[in-house]
Amino acid sequence: MLDGKKRADIKHGASVAIVLKQDQSTGYLTDGIVRDILTKSATHPHGIKVRLMSGEVGRVKEVY
């Protein structure tokens, strides 16, 4: 399982767990499928930001 800090590890249609902005304090993870990759840089220390098929936006914590 990958930690989601490298953009190259995340593909459109990948199954991931993200943390939403409002859940950052609790660390609650939301599962979903990647629709769009929003972070332009190759890496990000807090995880690559993505939009899920459901429309939710957050930073990737796990890639399945």
C-alpha positions as CSV (number, residue, x, y, z in Angstrom):
1,M,0.0,0.0,0.0
2,L,1.3,3.5,-1.0
3,D,1.1,6.6,1.2
4,G,-0.1,9.0,-1.6
5,K,2.7,11.5,-1.3
6,K,4.0,10.9,-4.9
7,R,1.9,12.0,-7.8
8,A,3.2,9.2,-10.0
9,D,1.7,6.6,-7.6
10,I,-1.9,7.9,-8.2
11,K,-3.8,7.3,-11.4
12,H,-7.2,8.2,-12.6
13,G,-9.6,5.5,-11.6
14,A,-7.4,4.4,-8.7
15,S,-9.0,3.3,-5.4
16,V,-7.8,5.6,-2.6
17,A,-8.5,6.8,0.9
18,I,-8.4,10.5,1.4
19,V,-8.8,12.9,4.3
20,L,-11.3,15.7,3.7
21,K,-10.5,19.2,4.9
22,Q,-13.1,19.1,7.7
23,D,-11.7,15.7,8.8
24,Q,-8.0,16.7,9.1
25,S,-8.3,17.1,12.9
26,T,-9.8,13.7,13.4
27,G,-7.9,11.9,10.6
28,Y,-11.1,10.2,9.4
29,L,-10.5,8.7,6.0
30,T,-13.0,8.6,3.1
31,D,-12.7,5.9,0.4
32,G,-13.3,6.5,-3.2
33,I,-12.2,6.4,-6.9
34,V,-9.9,9.2,-8.3
35,R,-11.6,11.4,-10.9
36,D,-9.1,14.3,-11.0
37,I,-5.6,14.9,-9.7
38,L,-5.5,18.4,-8.4
39,T,-1.9,18.8,-7.1
40,K,0.5,19.8,-9.9
41,S,3.8,19.1,-8.2
42,A,5.4,15.6,-8.3
43,T,5.3,15.2,-4.5
44,H,3.5,16.8,-1.5
45,P,4.4,16.2,2.2
46,H,0.7,16.0,3.3
47,G,-0.5,13.9,0.3
48,I,-1.5,14.6,-3.3
49,K,-4.9,16.5,-3.5
50,V,-7.5,14.7,-5.6
51,R,-11.2,14.9,-6.5
52,L,-13.1,11.6,-6.1
53,M,-15.9,10.4,-8.5
54,S,-18.3,11.6,-5.7
55,G,-17.0,15.1,-6.0
56,E,-15.3,15.1,-2.6
57,V,-11.8,16.8,-2.5
58,G,-9.0,15.8,-0.1
59,R,-5.5,14.6,0.3
60,V,-4.6,11.0,-0.4
61,K,-3.4,9.0,2.6
62,E,-3.5,5.5,1.1
63,V,-3.5,4.1,-2.4
64,Y,-5.0,0.5,-2.7
